[in-house]
Amino acid sequence: MEKIKLKNVSVSVFIATSLIVIFCLYLTVAIKTLPCGKDLLSVFLSNFVHIDLYHLISNLFALYALSRVEREIGIKRFLILIIFLLTFTSIFEVLLFKLNLAKNCSIGFSGILFGVMTWELIINKELDIILILSIISMLTFPSIKNSKISFVGHSIGVIVGVITGIIWKNIIKI
């Protein structure tokens, strides 16, 4: 039997598969409650939960579109980026809960995807107006249309993506 090496496994495919499996577990009631506590573990786990098929499909589509970032920077760097974004979006959201600036639980991978988009915007050498307009429109329009969509969760992703991009570009230089 041949061993699977890290370089042969796409982080994006692993994330997509995880999101689908967790969605199916939620649908079959194997997962009975949402991780919507205000502690770090609950906030971290809530990134992987989707309760609506449309939400899951839109996150999978965005993940597919952003998988080009993984191809551009490589699997190891992309994995580091995702772990960094997951960690710091979770910490930031817990801080907002503690300061009573966030009230509702955010679920789904959207905040991380916003983080990847804004990270890419900061890392790129030239200003990409289309990407900026895309981020602004995807951040605001869905939240205006549906109050259940987490403007705070998406905004945290944007902010952490910018911070990560600045750190990555100026300090880490991975």
N, C-alpha and C positions, 0 to 999 in steps of 0.2 A: 504494500500500500504506500502510495506516494504522500509525503507530508506536504501540507499546504503552507506556503511561506507567506509572510506578511506582504511582500511585494506583489503577490498574486491576488490579493483580496482587496477589493475596492472599499474604502470607508463609506462612500455614498451608498453602495449596494448593501453593505452591512446595516447602515442606518435605516434605509428604506425597508429592508426585510424586518428589522426590529419593530419599526413603526406599524407595519402591517400585522405582524404577529400579536403585538400588544393590542391593536384595534380589535382583532378577532377574539382575543381573550376577554376583552371588555364586552363585545357583542354576545359571547356565549356565557356571560356572567361568571366566568372564572375569576375575573377581577370585578369585585362587587362595589368598590368605592373608588372615588377619584382621590389621588394624592393632593389634596388641597389644603394641607396644613400650612402654617406660616414658618415652619422650620426648614432648615437647609435641605434635608433629604426629601421632604415632600415637594418642595419647589423644584429641586433637581429632577425628580422622577416625573413631575407633571409635564416636562418637555417632551416626553415620549408617548403621552396619552392623547388620543383623539377619540371623540365620542360621536362624531358626525362624519359620514362618508365623504361629503363635499370638502370638509376641512382636511381630511386625510389626503384626498386626491390632490387638492391644491398644494399642500405641503410636499407631496411626492413629486409633483410637476416642477415646483420651484427647486427642490433638491436635485432633480435631474438636470435642470437648466444650470444650476450652480456646480454640477459635478465637473464642469470644465475647469474650475479653479483647482480641483484635485489633480486633474491631468496636468495643469500648468505648473503647480508647485510640488507635486509628488505626494505619494500616499503618506509618508511619515510627517511631512510638514502640515498636510491637511488634517491629519489626526491630531497633531499638536494644536492647530487652530481650533478645531471643533471642541477639544477638551478645554482649552482656555476659555472659549466663548461659553460653553456649558457651565463651567465653574463660576465665572465672573457674572454672568447674567443671573445665576441662582443667588449668589451672594448679594448682588445689587437689589434683587427683588425682595429678599429677606430683610435687608436694611430698610427698604421702603415700607414694608409691613410694620417693622419695629417703630418707624417714625410716623405711622398712621397715614402715609401718603399713598398707599395702595390698599384697596379694600378687598378686591375680588381675586380669586385664584386665576392664574393664566395657565392654559393647557395647550399643548401642541408644540411643534418644532419651529414655528414661524419666527419666534424671537431670535433663534440661532441663525436661521436663514437670513433675516435682516442683518444680523451681525456679520455674516459672510459677505453680503452685498456691500455694506459700508466699509468693511475691512478692505475689500477689493478697490473701492473708490479711493481710499487713503493710500493704498500701496501703489496704485497706478501713477505713472509719472505725469500723465496729462489729464486735464479735467474732462470728465465724461458727463455732459449735460443730460443725455438720455438716461443714464443710470441714476443721476440725482433726481430727475423728474419721476422716474419709476419708483424710487424709494419713497419720495414724498407722496405720490398718489396711492401707492400700496399701503402706506402707513395711515393716511387720513380717510380715503373714501370708504373702505370696508367698515371702519369704526363709526362713520357717520350713518351708514346704511343700517347697521345692525349693532345695537348697544351691547350685545353679548361678546362681540369681538374685542379682545383686550388691546386697547390703545397703549396702555401702560406696558404690557408684556412686549409688544412690538417696539415701542420706544426704547425700552431697556436694551433690546437687541441692537438697535441703531447706535445708541450711546456707547455700549460696550464694544461694538464693532469699530467705531471711530477710535476709541481708546486703544484697542488691540492693534489697529493699524498703525497708530502713532508709535506705540511701543515696539511693534514688529519692525517698522521702517527705521526708527532712530536708535533703538537700544539693542534689540535682539539680533537683527540682521541675519535671520536664519535663511 
